[in-house]
């Protein structure tokens, strides 16, 4: 049985990641971002994906995957722009 709370959490997080990604692309700065924090969030999504595959398969798996992809892209942007931040005087 699907939990409306799980669904609500994934939708809220899923709506917030595009704003974080947009800010990263627009400013090209890493200030306020933590790769460790982003990595822990991504790992949490991996656990959610595993749970949906092994224990309770349903369409909510797609939301976990979408969120994981967005966080992964934000991590990519962090490392791309952190090199730039380190070389700027």
C-alpha positions in Angstrom: 0.0 0.0 0.0 1.3 3.4 -1.0 1.9 6.0 1.8 0.5 9.4 1.0 3.3 10.8 3.3 6.0 9.1 1.3 4.4 10.4 -1.9 4.1 13.9 -0.5 7.8 13.9 0.6 9.0 12.8 -2.8 6.8 15.4 -4.6 8.0 18.2 -2.4 11.7 17.2 -2.7 11.2 16.7 -6.4 9.8 20.2 -6.8 12.6 21.8 -4.9 15.6 20.2 -6.7 15.0 22.1 -10.0 15.3 25.3 -8.1 18.6 24.3 -6.5 19.9 23.2 -9.9 18.7 26.4 -11.6 20.5 28.4 -8.9 23.7 26.4 -9.4 23.6 26.9 -13.2 22.7 30.6 -12.9 25.3 31.6 -10.3 28.0 29.0 -11.2 29.0 29.2 -7.5 29.2 26.4 -4.9 28.7 28.6 -1.9 26.1 27.1 0.5 26.4 23.7 -1.1 27.9 20.6 0.6 28.9 17.6 -1.5 28.7 15.4 1.6 25.1 16.5 2.3 24.2 16.0 -1.4 25.8 12.6 -1.3 23.9 11.5 1.8 20.7 12.7 0.1 21.6 10.7 -3.0 22.4 7.6 -0.9 19.0 8.0 0.8 17.3 7.9 -2.6 19.3 4.8 -3.5 18.0 3.1 -0.4 14.5 4.2 -1.3 15.0 2.8 -4.8 16.2 -0.5 -3.4 13.2 -0.7 -1.1 10.8 -0.1 -3.9 12.5 -2.8 -6.1 12.9 -5.5 -3.4 10.1 -4.9 -0.8 7.3 -2.8 -2.2 7.4 -2.4 -6.0 5.1 0.4 -7.3 5.2 3.4 -9.5 6.6 5.6 -6.7 9.9 4.1 -7.8 9.9 6.6 -10.7 9.8 9.5 -8.2 12.8 8.1 -6.3 14.7 7.7 -9.6 13.8 11.2 -10.8 14.9 12.7 -7.5 18.1 10.7 -7.5 18.9 11.9 -11.0 18.3 15.5 -10.0 20.5 15.3 -6.9 23.2 13.5 -9.0 23.1 16.4 -11.5 23.4 18.9 -8.7 26.5 17.0 -7.4 27.9 17.1 -10.9 27.4 20.8 -11.0 29.0 21.2 -7.6 32.2 19.6 -8.7 32.2 21.4 -12.1 31.8 24.8 -10.5 34.0 24.1 -7.5 37.0 23.8 -9.8 36.1 27.2 -11.2 35.7 28.7 -7.7 39.1 27.5 -6.7 40.8 29.1 -9.7 39.1 32.5 -9.5 41.2 35.2 -7.8 
